[in-house]
Amino acid sequence: MSRILRTLAAMLLVHASCAWAYRPFDSTDADVAHEGEAEIELGPVQWLREGSKRFLQAPAVIANIGFSKDRELVIEGRHEIALDREPGEPHSALVDNGVFIKQVLRRGVLQDESGPSVATEYGVLLPSVNGERGTGLSLAGIVSQRWQAATVHLNAALARTREHEADLFLGTIFEGPISWPVRPVAEIFTERASGGPRTHSRLIGAIWRVRDGLSFDVGVRSAQVGGEAIHQLRLGLTWAFSLRKQS
């Protein structure tokens, strides 16, 4: 275990990274979709206020496709509609586009085995449409541990952003008892790109597990980026299904 953590720390110091996926959070967990299954994380309608500007996100989509026992392909993007815009600014944009591989490095409690689960997620930050045009690289390290009363996911990530700046992200997810049909959740994270303001973010919400493979979520996020306040309402669902033909 110590060797895995040392290797993970070295990877984070050398490479660029960013953590993605797992509704309704900005951080993620150390688990992947089962081989031959797809997991769709959908935010059909979300509201965002950044300072005096308001946006509608419809939809925000993350597709996780399990292609081996401990790996998945992650594809993501968001359609963002500006409700308040200056003359000449685009009405809508496709933002936060990216393609990643998530890999479990140590099978643990999230894989129904003992001890913490450890994973990494790495990939490419793709250009936006009517937004940031550059590409970037990302690498994240994730450690998850679950007890009877709670689950915690620790994220550490480095990135070379689309504007070619170094970015550091540190986040933690807290979840209530996994046995509860509706469990309370929370997330805190801090992030800063080189030369830019620091972001401090807090989220509280809940996840309702309807059945295996289907959950609904809600989250209310409040953040501070330099001197600008951000408020966001996230509503969505996570749906898992098999890609294999039923015989």
Phi and psi in degrees as GROMACS dihedral restraints (atoms count N, CA, C in turn):
[ dihedral_restraints ]
;  ai    aj    ak    al  type     phi  dphi    fc
    3     4     5     6     1   -63.2    20    10
    4     5     6     7     1   -36.2    20    10
    6     7     8     9     1   -64.4    20    10
    7     8     9    10     1   -40.0    20    10
    9    10    11    12     1   -63.2    20    10
   10    11    12    13     1   -44.8    20    10
   12    13    14    15     1   -65.8    20    10
   13    14    15    16     1   -37.7    20    10
   15    16    17    18     1   -65.2    20    10
   16    17    18    19     1   -41.9    20    10
   18    19    20    21     1   -62.9    20    10
   19    20    21    22     1   -43.0    20    10
   21    22    23    24     1   -62.8    20    10
   22    23    24    25     1   -42.8    20    10
   24    25    26    27     1   -62.8    20    10
   25    26    27    28     1   -41.1    20    10
   27    28    29    30     1   -63.3    20    10
   28    29    30    31     1   -41.1    20    10
   30    31    32    33     1   -60.5    20    10
   31    32    33    34     1   -41.1    20    10
   33    34    35    36     1   -67.8    20    10
   34    35    36    37     1   -31.4    20    10
   36    37    38    39     1   -77.0    20    10
   37    38    39    40     1   -27.2    20    10
   39    40    41    42     1   -92.6    20    10
   40    41    42    43     1   -36.5    20    10
   42    43    44    45     1  -107.5    20    10
   43    44    45    46     1   168.7    20    10
   45    46    47    48     1   -92.8    20    10
   46    47    48    49     1   153.3    20    10
   48    49    50    51     1  -160.1    20    10
   49    50    51    52     1   172.8    20    10
   51    52    53    54     1  -165.2    20    10
   52    53    54    55     1   147.1    20    10
   54    55    56    57     1  -104.8    20    10
   55    56    57    58     1   138.1    20    10
   57    58    59    60     1  -138.6    20    10
   58    59    60    61     1   159.4    20    10
   60    61    62    63     1    82.3    20    10
   61    62    63    64     1   149.8    20    10
   63    64    65    66     1   106.6    20    10
   64    65    66    67     1    95.2    20    10
   66    67    68    69     1   -67.2    20    10
   67    68    69    70     1   145.7    20    10
   69    70    71    72     1   -98.2    20    10
   70    71    72    73     1    36.3    20    10
   72    73    74    75     1  -100.6    20    10
   73    74    75    76     1   168.5    20    10
   75    76    77    78     1   -90.0    20    10
   76    77    78    79     1   -29.1    20    10
   78    79    80    81     1   -82.4    20    10
   79    80    81    82     1  -175.7    20    10
   81    82    83    84     1  -142.7    20    10
   82    83    84    85     1  -177.7    20    10
   84    85    86    87     1  -116.0    20    10
   85    86    87    88     1   168.8    20    10
   87    88    89    90     1   -93.4    20    10
   88    89    90    91     1    49.9    20    10
   90    91    92    93     1  -136.2    20    10
   91    92    93    94     1   161.3    20    10
   93    94    95    96     1  -132.4    20    10
   94    95    96    97     1   163.2    20    10
   96    97    98    99     1   -65.3    20    10
   97    98    99   100     1   147.4    20    10
   99   100   101   102     1   -64.2    20    10
  100   101   102   103     1   150.8    20    10
  102   103   104   105     1   -56.8    20    10
  103   104   105   106     1   131.3    20    10
  105   106   107   108     1    82.2    20    10
  106   107   108   109     1     7.6    20    10
  108   109   110   111     1  -119.1    20    10
  109   110   111   112     1   155.7    20    10
  111   112   113   114     1  -117.8    20    10
  112   113   114   115     1   145.0    20    10
  114   115   116   117     1  -128.6    20    10
  115   116   117   118     1   115.7    20    10
  117   118   119   120     1  -103.0    20    10
  118   119   120   121     1   122.9    20    10
  120   121   122   123     1  -104.9    20    10
  121   122   123   124     1   111.9    20    10
  123   124   125   126     1  -121.5    20    10
  124   125   126   127     1   125.5    20    10
  126   127   128   129     1  -109.5    20    10
  127   128   129   130     1    92.0    20    10
  129   130   131   132     1   -63.7    20    10
  130   131   132   133     1   -37.7    20    10
  132   133   134   135     1  -145.4    20    10
  133   134   135   136     1   124.8    20    10
  135   136   137   138     1  -136.9    20    10
  136   137   138   139     1   150.2    20    10
  138   139   140   141     1  -115.5    20    10
  139   140   141   142     1   139.3    20    10
  141   142   143   144     1  -137.8    20    10
  142   143   144   145     1   134.4    20    10
  144   145   146   147     1  -125.4    20    10
  145   146   147   148     1   120.7    20    10
  147   148   149   150     1  -117.1    20    10
  148   149   150   151     1   104.1    20    10
  150   151   152   153     1    63.0    20    10
  151   152   153   154     1  -120.5    20    10
  153   154   155   156     1   -94.5    20    10
  154   155   156   157     1    -1.5    20    10
  156   157   158   159     1   -99.6    20    10
  157   158   159   160     1   141.4    20    10
  159   160   161   162     1  -119.3    20    10
  160   161   162   163     1   143.5    20    10
  162   163   164   165     1  -135.4    20    10
  163   164   165   166     1   149.6    20    10
  165   166   167   168     1  -113.8    20    10
  166   167   168   169     1   127.0    20    10
  168   169   170   171     1  -105.6    20    10
  169   170   171   172     1   111.4    20    10
  171   172   173   174     1  -151.2    20    10
  172   173   174   175     1    97.8    20    10
  174   175   176   177     1  -106.0    20    10
  175   176   177   178     1   176.2    20    10
  177   178   179   180     1  -112.6    20    10
  178   179   180   181     1   125.8    20    10
  180   181   182   183     1  -131.4    20    10
  181   182   183   184     1   135.3    20    10
  183   184   185   186     1  -130.2    20    10
  184   185   186   187     1   125.8    20    10
  186   187   188   189     1  -110.8    20    10
  187   188   189   190     1   121.7    20    10
  189   190   191   192     1  -110.5    20    10
  190   191   192   193     1   121.3    20    10
  192   193   194   195     1  -120.1    20    10
  193   194   195   196     1   114.3    20    10
  195   196   197   198     1   -78.0    20    10
  196   197   198   199     1   119.9    20    10
  198   199   200   201     1  -117.8    20    10
  199   200   201   202     1    -3.0    20    10
  201   202   203   204     1  -155.3    20    10
  202   203   204   205     1   179.5    20    10
  204   205   206   207     1   -57.0    20    10
  205   206   207   208     1   -41.3    20    10
  207   208   209   210     1  -125.6    20    10
  208   209   210   211     1    24.2    20    10
  210   211   212   213     1  -137.0    20    10
  211   212   213   214     1   148.8    20    10
  213   214   215   216     1  -141.6    20    10
  214   215   216   217     1   153.3    20    10
  216   217   218   219     1   -95.6    20    10
  217   218   219   220     1   132.5    20    10
  219   220   221   222     1  -119.1    20    10
  220   221   222   223     1   124.7    20    10
  222   223   224   225     1  -124.9    20    10
  223   224   225   226     1   130.4    20    10
  225   226   227   228     1  -144.1    20    10
  226   227   228   229     1   159.3    20    10
  228   229   230   231     1  -178.6    20    10
  229   230   231   232     1   162.9    20    10
  231   232   233   234     1  -137.0    20    10
  232   233   234   235     1   137.4    20    10
  234   235   236   237     1   -95.4    20    10
  235   236   237   238     1   118.1    20    10
  237   238   239   240     1  -116.4    20    10
  238   239   240   241     1   128.3    20    10
  240   241   242   243     1  -112.4    20    10
  241   242   243   244     1   124.5    20    10
  243   244   245   246     1   -82.4    20    10
  244   245   246   247     1   120.5    20    10
  246   247   248   249     1   -88.7    20    10
  247   248   249   250     1   -23.5    20    10
  249   250   251   252     1  -128.5    20    10
  250   251   252   253     1   119.8    20    10
  252   253   254   255     1  -146.4    20    10
  253   254   255   256     1   153.1    20    10
  255   256   257   258     1   -82.2    20    10
  256   257   258   259     1   156.9    20    10
  258   259   260   261     1   -55.1    20    10
  259   260   261   262     1   133.1    20    10
  261   262   263   264     1    92.0    20    10
  262   263   264   265     1   -15.5    20    10
  264   265   266   267     1   -78.8    20    10
  265   266   267   268     1   145.4    20    10
  267   268   269   270     1   -67.3    20    10
  268   269   270   271     1   147.7    20    10
  270   271   272   273     1   -74.5    20    10
  271   272   273   274     1   -35.1    20    10
  273   274   275   276     1  -142.7    20    10
  274   275   276   277     1   161.1    20    10
  276   277   278   279     1  -153.7    20    10
  277   278   279   280     1   153.9    20    10
  279   280   281   282     1  -103.5    20    10
  280   281   282   283     1   114.5    20    10
  282   283   284   285     1  -126.9    20    10
  283   284   285   286     1   168.9    20    10
  285   286   287   288     1    54.6    20    10
  286   287   288   289     1    39.5    20    10
  288   289   290   291     1   -81.2    20    10
  289   290   291   292     1   140.2    20    10
  291   292   293   294     1  -168.7    20    10
  292   293   294   295     1   159.7    20    10
  294   295   296   297     1  -130.9    20    10
  295   296   297   298     1   129.2    20    10
  297   298   299   300     1  -139.0    20    10
  298   299   300   301     1   160.9    20    10
  300   301   302   303     1  -116.6    20    10
  301   302   303   304     1   127.2    20    10
  303   304   305   306     1  -107.9    20    10
  304   305   306   307     1   133.7    20    10
  306   307   308   309     1  -132.8    20    10
  307   308   309   310     1   130.5    20    10
  309   310   311   312     1   -78.7    20    10
  310   311   312   313     1   123.0    20    10
  312   313   314   315     1   -91.7    20    10
  313   314   315   316     1   -31.8    20    10
  315   316   317   318     1  -137.7    20    10
  316   317   318   319     1   119.5    20    10
  318   319   320   321     1   -74.1    20    10
  319   320   321   322     1   127.3    20    10
  321   322   323   324     1  -142.0    20    10
  322   323   324   325     1  -140.9    20    10
  324   325   326   327     1   -63.1    20    10
  325   326   327   328     1   -32.4    20    10
  327   328   329   330     1   -72.7    20    10
  328   329   330   331     1   -15.1    20    10
  330   331   332   333     1  -106.3    20    10
  331   332   333   334     1    22.0    20    10
  333   334   335   336     1    62.9    20    10
  334   335   336   337     1    31.9    20    10
  336   337   338   339     1  -122.8    20    10
  337   338   339   340     1  -177.8    20    10
  339   340   341   342     1   -90.4    20    10
  340   341   342   343     1   153.5    20    10
  342   343   344   345     1    82.3    20    10
  343   344   345   346     1   177.3    20    10
  345   346   347   348     1   -69.5    20    10
  346   347   348   349     1   149.1    20    10
  348   349   350   351     1   -92.3    20    10
  349   350   351   352     1   137.8    20    10
  351   352   353   354     1  -127.2    20    10
  352   353   354   355     1   134.0    20    10
  354   355   356   357     1  -144.2    20    10
  355   356   357   358     1   165.5    20    10
  357   358   359   360     1  -131.5    20    10
  358   359   360   361     1   152.7    20    10
  360   361   362   363     1  -136.9    20    10
  361   362   363   364     1   127.0    20    10
  363   364   365   366     1  -140.2    20    10
  364   365   366   367     1   151.6    20    10
  366   367   368   369     1   172.7    20    10
  367   368   369   370     1  -160.6    20    10
  369   370   371   372     1  -116.7    20    10
  370   371   372   373     1   132.4    20    10
  372   373   374   375     1   -88.7    20    10
  373   374   375   376     1   115.7    20    10
  375   376   377   378     1   -88.8    20    10
  376   377   378   379     1   157.0    20    10
  378   379   380   381     1   -61.4    20    10
  379   380   381   382     1   150.7    20    10
  381   382   383   384     1   -84.9    20    10
  382   383   384   385     1   162.6    20    10
  384   385   386   387     1  -102.0    20    10
  385   386   387   388     1   119.4    20    10
  387   388   389   390     1    64.6    20    10
  388   389   390   391     1    34.5    20    10
  390   391   392   393     1  -151.8    20    10
  391   392   393   394     1  -144.2    20    10
  393   394   395   396     1   -62.6    20    10
  394   395   396   397     1   129.6    20    10
  396   397   398   399     1   -95.6    20    10
  397   398   399   400     1   -15.2    20    10
  399   400   401   402     1   -79.5    20    10
  400   401   402   403     1   174.6    20    10
  402   403   404   405     1  -116.5    20    10
  403   404   405   406     1   157.8    20    10
  405   406   407   408     1  -141.6    20    10
  406   407   408   409     1   179.9    20    10
  408   409   410   411     1  -127.9    20    10
  409   410   411   412     1   152.9    20    10
  411   412   413   414     1  -145.2    20    10
  412   413   414   415     1   150.9    20    10
  414   415   416   417     1  -149.6    20    10
  415   416   417   418     1   130.9    20    10
  417   418   419   420     1  -128.1    20    10
  418   419   420   421     1   148.5    20    10
  420   421   422   423     1  -116.7    20    10
  421   422   423   424     1   134.4    20    10
  423   424   425   426     1  -131.0    20    10
  424   425   426   427     1   134.1    20    10
  426   427   428   429     1  -125.8    20    10
  427   428   429   430     1   126.0    20    10
  429   430   431   432     1  -121.1    20    10
  430   431   432   433     1   139.3    20    10
  432   433   434   435     1  -137.3    20    10
  433   434   435   436     1   140.1    20    10
  435   436   437   438     1  -127.8    20    10
  436   437   438   439     1   134.8    20    10
  438   439   440   441     1  -119.4    20    10
  439   440   441   442     1   178.1    20    10
  441   442   443   444     1   -62.6    20    10
  442   443   444   445     1   -35.5    20    10
  444   445   446   447     1   -94.1    20    10
  445   446   447   448     1   -16.5    20    10
  447   448   449   450     1  -164.1    20    10
  448   449   450   451     1   162.1    20    10
  450   451   452   453     1  -130.3    20    10
  451   452   453   454     1   139.3    20    10
  453   454   455   456     1  -128.5    20    10
  454   455   456   457     1   135.7    20    10
  456   457   458   459     1  -122.4    20    10
  457   458   459   460     1   120.5    20    10
  459   460   461   462     1  -102.2    20    10
  460   461   462   463     1   131.2    20    10
  462   463   464   465     1  -123.1    20    10
  463   464   465   466     1   135.6    20    10
  465   466   467   468     1  -133.6    20    10
  466   467   468   469     1   128.9    20    10
  468   469   470   471     1  -144.2    20    10
  469   470   471   472     1   146.7    20    10
  471   472   473   474     1  -125.8    20    10
  472   473   474   475     1   147.9    20    10
  474   475   476   477     1  -144.5    20    10
  475   476   477   478     1   151.0    20    10
  477   478   479   480     1  -103.6    20    10
  478   479   480   481     1   105.3    20    10
  480   481   482   483     1   -68.9    20    10
  481   482   483   484     1   174.2    20    10
  483   484   485   486     1   -64.0    20    10
  484   485   486   487     1   -20.3    20    10
  486   487   488   489     1   -94.6    20    10
  487   488   489   490     1    11.6    20    10
  489   490   491   492     1    63.4    20    10
  490   491   492   493     1    41.6    20    10
  492   493   494   495     1  -116.8    20    10
  493   494   495   496     1   150.4    20    10
  495   496   497   498     1   -74.4    20    10
  496   497   498   499     1   139.9    20    10
  498   499   500   501     1  -136.4    20    10
  499   500   501   502     1   134.3    20    10
  501   502   503   504     1  -116.9    20    10
  502   503   504   505     1   132.6    20    10
  504   505   506   507     1  -128.6    20    10
  505   506   507   508     1   130.1    20    10
  507   508   509   510     1  -130.8    20    10
  508   509   510   511     1   122.8    20    10
  510   511   512   513     1  -142.2    20    10
  511   512   513   514     1   155.4    20    10
  513   514   515   516     1  -138.4    20    10
  514   515   516   517     1   131.7    20    10
  516   517   518   519     1  -107.4    20    10
  517   518   519   520     1   136.7    20    10
  519   520   521   522     1  -119.2    20    10
  520   521   522   523     1   133.0    20    10
  522   523   524   525     1  -127.5    20    10
  523   524   525   526     1   147.2    20    10
  525   526   527   528     1   -74.8    20    10
  526   527   528   529     1  -174.3    20    10
  528   529   530   531     1   -55.1    20    10
  529   530   531   532     1   129.3    20    10
  531   532   533   534     1   -66.0    20    10
  532   533   534   535     1   -20.0    20    10
  534   535   536   537     1   -76.3    20    10
  535   536   537   538     1   -16.6    20    10
  537   538   539   540     1   -76.4    20    10
  538   539   540   541     1   134.4    20    10
  540   541   542   543     1   -59.7    20    10
  541   542   543   544     1   -39.8    20    10
  543   544   545   546     1  -118.7    20    10
  544   545   546   547     1   115.2    20    10
  546   547   548   549     1  -116.4    20    10
  547   548   549   550     1   137.8    20    10
  549   550   551   552     1   -71.4    20    10
  550   551   552   553     1   148.1    20    10
  552   553   554   555     1  -139.5    20    10
  553   554   555   556     1   160.0    20    10
  555   556   557   558     1  -154.4    20    10
  556   557   558   559     1   158.2    20    10
  558   559   560   561     1  -147.8    20    10
  559   560   561   562     1   140.3    20    10
  561   562   563   564     1  -127.7    20    10
  562   563   564   565     1   143.3    20    10
  564   565   566   567     1  -152.9    20    10
  565   566   567   568     1   158.0    20    10
  567   568   569   570     1  -128.7    20    10
  568   569   570   571     1   144.4    20    10
  570   571   572   573     1  -149.7    20    10
  571   572   573   574     1   144.4    20    10
  573   574   575   576     1  -154.4    20    10
  574   575   576   577     1   129.9    20    10
  576   577   578   579     1   -91.2    20    10
  577   578   579   580     1   149.1    20    10
  579   580   581   582     1   -59.2    20    10
  580   581   582   583     1   129.5    20    10
  582   583   584   585     1    82.5    20    10
  583   584   585   586     1    -2.4    20    10
  585   586   587   588     1  -113.5    20    10
  586   587   588   589     1   173.7    20    10
  588   589   590   591     1   -73.3    20    10
  589   590   591   592     1   156.4    20    10
  591   592   593   594     1   -84.2    20    10
  592   593   594   595     1   142.0    20    10
  594   595   596   597     1  -104.7    20    10
  595   596   597   598     1   128.9    20    10
  597   598   599   600     1  -117.8    20    10
  598   599   600   601     1   123.2    20    10
  600   601   602   603     1  -128.8    20    10
  601   602   603   604     1   144.2    20    10
  603   604   605   606     1  -134.9    20    10
  604   605   606   607     1   139.7    20    10
  606   607   608   609     1  -138.4    20    10
  607   608   609   610     1   138.3    20    10
  609   610   611   612     1  -127.4    20    10
  610   611   612   613     1   149.5    20    10
  612   613   614   615     1  -175.6    20    10
  613   614   615   616     1  -158.2    20    10
  615   616   617   618     1  -154.1    20    10
  616   617   618   619     1   151.7    20    10
  618   619   620   621     1  -123.3    20    10
  619   620   621   622     1   126.6    20    10
  621   622   623   624     1  -107.3    20    10
  622   623   624   625     1   110.8    20    10
  624   625   626   627     1   -87.4    20    10
  625   626   627   628     1   105.5    20    10
  627   628   629   630     1   -72.6    20    10
  628   629   630   631     1   -43.8    20    10
  630   631   632   633     1  -165.3    20    10
  631   632   633   634     1   175.0    20    10
  633   634   635   636     1   -59.7    20    10
  634   635   636   637     1   125.2    20    10
  636   637   638   639     1    92.2    20    10
  637   638   639   640     1    -1.6    20    10
  639   640   641   642     1  -144.3    20    10
  640   641   642   643     1   121.2    20    10
  642   643   644   645     1  -139.3    20    10
  643   644   645   646     1   147.6    20    10
  645   646   647   648     1  -112.5    20    10
  646   647   648   649     1   151.0    20    10
  648   649   650   651     1  -142.0    20    10
  649   650   651   652     1   156.0    20    10
  651   652   653   654     1  -141.2    20    10
  652   653   654   655     1   141.5    20    10
  654   655   656   657     1  -147.9    20    10
  655   656   657   658     1   140.1    20    10
  657   658   659   660     1  -115.4    20    10
  658   659   660   661     1   121.3    20    10
  660   661   662   663     1  -116.4    20    10
  661   662   663   664     1   138.1    20    10
  663   664   665   666     1  -130.3    20    10
  664   665   666   667     1   132.5    20    10
  666   667   668   669     1  -142.5    20    10
  667   668   669   670     1   161.6    20    10
  669   670   671   672     1  -129.1    20    10
  670   671   672   673     1   121.3    20    10
  672   673   674   675     1  -115.2    20    10
  673   674   675   676     1   101.1    20    10
  675   676   677   678     1    62.0    20    10
  676   677   678   679     1  -119.9    20    10
  678   679   680   681     1  -100.5    20    10
  679   680   681   682     1     8.8    20    10
  681   682   683   684     1  -104.9    20    10
  682   683   684   685     1   133.2    20    10
  684   685   686   687     1   -91.8    20    10
  685   686   687   688     1   143.6    20    10
  687   688   689   690     1  -126.7    20    10
  688   689   690   691     1   134.6    20    10
  690   691   692   693     1  -131.7    20    10
  691   692   693   694     1   138.9    20    10
  693   694   695   696     1  -146.8    20    10
  694   695   696   697     1   140.5    20    10
  696   697   698   699     1  -114.2    20    10
  697   698   699   700     1   124.1    20    10
  699   700   701   702     1  -116.4    20    10
  700   701   702   703     1   126.4    20    10
  702   703   704   705     1  -129.7    20    10
  703   704   705   706     1   134.2    20    10
  705   706   707   708     1  -171.5    20    10
  706   707   708   709     1  -170.2    20    10
  708   709   710   711     1  -147.9    20    10
  709   710   711   712     1   159.2    20    10
  711   712   713   714     1  -126.4    20    10
  712   713   714   715     1   124.2    20    10
  714   715   716   717     1  -127.6    20    10
  715   716   717   718     1   122.5    20    10
  717   718   719   720     1  -110.5    20    10
  718   719   720   721     1   139.5    20    10
  720   721   722   723     1  -153.0    20    10
  721   722   723   724     1   159.8    20    10
  723   724   725   726     1   -81.5    20    10
  724   725   726   727     1   141.7    20    10
  726   727   728   729     1   -94.3    20    10
  727   728   729   730     1    -4.0    20    10
  729   730   731   732     1   -89.8    20    10
  730   731   732   733     1   144.0    20    10
  732   733   734   735     1   -68.9    20    10
  733   734   735   736     1   134.9    20    10
  735   736   737   738     1   -79.2    20    10
  736   737   738   739     1   130.6    20    10
